[in-house]
């Protein structure tokens, strides 16, 4: 489980135990019902903040998905320009793993947090107007931008890295609490290997590859 999820699990769990004990001593049936709800909430939080082990590809020419979820957009940033960067958008539902992973190995050369709105993360406008945190990672063969974008439910973006830190391919760098979106902006030298509707797994699924 992610370290950021510990208190989200412990608080409803302790409250459930308290309600169970109080219900036993007082004989109040409603406290047992409350305890059941709190146990279920604690179980969901433990599931939501899960952080499974991932086997990362050993190929420096690939870009891996920064998140689990469904690909909702694959398009050029600027229409009509052959050398335009491309953007890949990945929507994370509340049931997806929300830990973000580095799409390439390299150095974080910029980190920009922007306050904004909390519209539906599936909308393309969310990339521009929603609250977000953008990491620029410079690798040996390319420089990419990875955006953590808040959604309707996501109100907390967490990043464990700073400018100047180095990340390995697939290394954990943060998470977004509850449903959200992650965008990747890739240079034209990267061939996109996913399509809209594809399901991807953070740190595992290859979403792009350097053109040979």
Secondary structure, DSSP 8 states (H G I E B T S, - for coil): --GGGHHHHHHHHHHHHHHHHHHHHH--HHHHHHHHHHHHHHHHHHHHT----------TTEEE-SSSEEEEEEEESSTT-TT--EEEEEEE-TTS--EEE-SS-EEEEEEEEE--B---TTSTTHHHHB-EEEEEEE-SS-EEEEEEEE-SS---EEE---TT-EE-TT-EEEEESSSEEEEEEE-TTEEE---TT-EE-TTTSEEEEE--
